[in-house]
Amino acid sequence: MPAPSRVRQELAQEAARIMLDDGIRDFGLAKRKAAEHLGVDARHEMPGNLEIQDAAIERSRLFADADSQAAYRSRLAAALVVMERLRHLEPRLVGPLLQGLVESQPLINLHGFAETVEEVILELGERGIHCETGEHRYRSRQGREQRVPFLAFRGPDDTDVELTIFPLDGIRQAPPSPVDGRPMARAARHEVERMLEDAAQSAGLSAAAD
């Protein structure tokens, strides 16, 4: 496979910057904005979603500093608080935070599992948590579209939480990732705890080296 062209690499890097800095989750929109910013014809060969994700991960590592590392640990800790409070939903962490990315918008993406979304809305309301409702659309490799409801609400430490509610048996099969079409990566609470421990340890080593 030939190496990607310089323009394609620049488009991937610019799209990654836009997604991280502007909190854009739509790969197509990020690509169009990247082409506009670089003055490239939108019909030019565009990078794939996986190329953009790889560029975002690399950018996050390259520009990591004490503040961004602290923000990452803080968001993981906030995710753990929510996951503990909703442990009966067997929540799973997904999305950029799971990939180690620190976006400008402190958003925590979780998958939860319940018989109905209404029972989760009722429970949150009883806890005094107001939530907005929405819907995600996932397309399988067979081309079938699945619509899954999500609840958006405020979490700890000024974070926003987006909790997608799947049926109980949805825990067995993750929906396809918009990046590569493979089952979306998910992390249970004990895995997020380990991620936080590793991040804290890395921060301690960095401080000792300084």
C-alpha positions, -999 to 999 in steps of 0.1 A, spaced: 0 0 0 15 34 -10 22 59 17 -4 86 21 3 119 3 15 149 21 -18 167 15 -37 137 28 -15 137 60 -21 174 65 -58 170 61 -58 142 87 -38 163 111 -60 194 106 -92 174 110 -78 158 142 -70 193 155 -105 205 148 -121 175 165 -99 180 196 -100 218 198 -136 224 187 -152 193 203 -165 181 169 -174 144 168 -186 142 131 -156 130 110 -172 142 78 -177 177 92 -141 178 105 -128 167 71 -148 195 53 -136 221 77 -100 208 74 -102 211 36 -116 246 39 -89 257 64 -61 243 42 -76 256 10 -79 221 -5 -106 211 -30 -131 190 -11 -129 165 -40 -93 158 -31 -85 124 -17 -96 126 19 -81 107 48 -101 79 64 -116 81 98 -90 58 112 -62 80 99 -78 110 116 -82 91 149 -46 81 148 -36 117 141 -57 128 171 -41 103 194 -6 114 182 -15 150 186 -28 145 221 4 128 231 27 154 214 10 183 231 4 167 264 14 189 294 7 189 331 -26 206 327 -40 183 300 -27 153 319 -45 166 351 -77 172 330 -75 136 317 -72 122 352 -100 144 365 -124 132 337 -115 96 344 -123 102 380 -156 118 372 -165 89 349 -158 65 377 -181 84 401 -210 82 375 -202 46 368 -203 37 405 -236 56 410 -252 38 380 -234 4 386 -267 -15 383 -268 -4 346 -234 -21 342 -220 11 325 -191 10 300 -168 39 291 -165 45 254 -153 72 231 -124 96 230 -117 95 268 -112 58 266 -87 64 238 -68 87 260 -79 119 242 -85 152 261 -110 173 241 -118 209 248 -153 199 258 -153 177 290 -177 151 277 -180 116 292 -195 89 269 -210 58 286 -231 29 275 -257 15 300 -281 -14 298 -317 -15 310 -351 -29 301 -363 6 291 -349 40 288 -380 53 307 -370 36 339 -335 53 337 -351 87 331 -374 81 361 -345 71 383 -324 101 374 -354 123 380 -358 109 415 -322 117 421 -328 153 410 -309 149 378 -324 166 348 -315 150 315 -321 158 278 -329 130 255 -316 122 220 -309 93 197 -278 78 181 -280 60 148 -256 31 142 -253 13 109 -243 -24 109 -220 -39 83 -252 -54 67 -264 -18 62 -292 -20 88 -298 11 109 -302 8 147 -316 38 167 -305 39 203 -316 65 228 -292 85 249 -296 107 280 -274 138 285 -269 154 319 -244 172 340 -218 151 358 -192 158 385 -165 185 381 -183 204 353 -184 175 330 -212 166 306 -223 129 305 -239 112 275 -254 79 286 -266 57 257 -291 31 268 -291 -3 252 -313 -33 259 -301 -57 285 -286 -81 259 -268 -52 242 -239 -57 266 -230 -88 245 -223 -69 213 -211 -34 210 -223 -12 181 -200 -6 152 -174 22 156 -177 51 133 -140 50 129 -135 15 114 -168 -3 116 -155 -28 141 -173 -33 174 -168 -2 195 -143 -5 224 -159 -5 258 -143 -4 293 -159 -16 325 -154 1 358 -125 -20 370 -107 -12 337 -113 25 341 -99 23 376 -68 8 362 -65 35 336 -67 61 363 -41 44 384 -18 42 353 -23 79 345 -16 88 381 15 67 381 27 83 349 21 117 363 42 108 394 70 96 372 70 127 351 70 149 382 100 129 397 119 133 364 114 171 365 
